[in-house]
Amino acid sequence: MANSHQRDAKKCSAPGATLRALTGMSYQHFPLILPGVHPLVAPLIMFRLKRRGFSNCRVEVSGGGLVVYADR
């Protein structure tokens, strides 16, 4: 069973999408949908949002990536 779960997790995340989410993320419009981004990046996204002055930050893991919510 663990093998099928690992394969599903690999399908959901793409290294290129994860790198783009960390380096080139625009904080203009929320909710921000990040398809193919690995769930382990969520704490880093939250940290960056807080450092830029956003509040009420939340990141949800969806079937194909992450959905980011924040308020100014």
N, C-alpha and C positions, 0 to 999 in steps of 0.2 A: 504494500500500500504506500510506503514512503517514496518509492520510486515514481509512482504516478503523480504524487503531490509535488515532487521536485521538478518533474517535467512541466507541470502546470505553472509553477512559479517561474520557470525559465521562459515560458511562452509569454507571460505577462510583462516581463521587464526586458528592456533593451539597453545595452551599455551606452549607446549613443544618445538615447532619449534621457537617460539619467544624467549624463555629463552636460547636456544642453540645459537641463532643469537647474543644475547647480551653477553654471557659469553665465548663461544668457537669459535668466528668468526676468520677465517684465512684471512689475508689481502695480499695474495700472487697473486691471479689471478683475473682479472677483464675482463668482467662483472661478478659479483658474483650474482648467482641466489639463492634466499632464499625462497623456497616454504613454504607456510603456516605461514609466519611471518606477524603479525598484522601491518597495516600501521602506527599506532601511534609510532612505534619504529624507524621510519625513521629519525627523528631529532637526536635521540641518536646515531644512526649509523653514521650520518654525523659528529656529534661532535667528536666521537672516531677517525674517519678517519682524520679529521683536526688536532687533537692532535698528531697523529702519523706522520704528515708531508705530507699527501696527498693533492693534489690540484685538481681543476676541478671536485669536488665531486658532484655526482647526485644520487638520489634514485628515482626510478620510481615504482609506484604501478601497478602490473600486475594482471591478473585475479586470480592467485593462490598464490600471495605473493609479494615479493619485488625483484627488480633488481638493483644492486648497481654498479655504475661506478666511477672510480677514476684514477688519474694519479700520478706518483711519481715525 
